[in-house]
């Protein structure tokens, strides 16, 4: 499931976000043009690795459970502020 940016085949380059979480900087690239409030899954590149954000009730988490779930919520917060969701 973890693809690198060089292996990804998509015509859309995606909006790039930079966030700081627990004193670490992350670069997130959204792979969808216009997300909506009704989204339940979003594909992103997190520091060059393909990850999927999944909405469970009111919280966002990574599809890969070994990743920090609070980081997923911070990523969604940055996306929702950018797109005014």
Secondary structure, DSSP 8 states (H G I E B T S, - for coil): ---BGGG---S----EEEEEETTEEEEEEE-SSS--TT-SEEEEEETTEEEEEEEETTEEEESSTTS-HHHHHHHHHHHHHHHT-
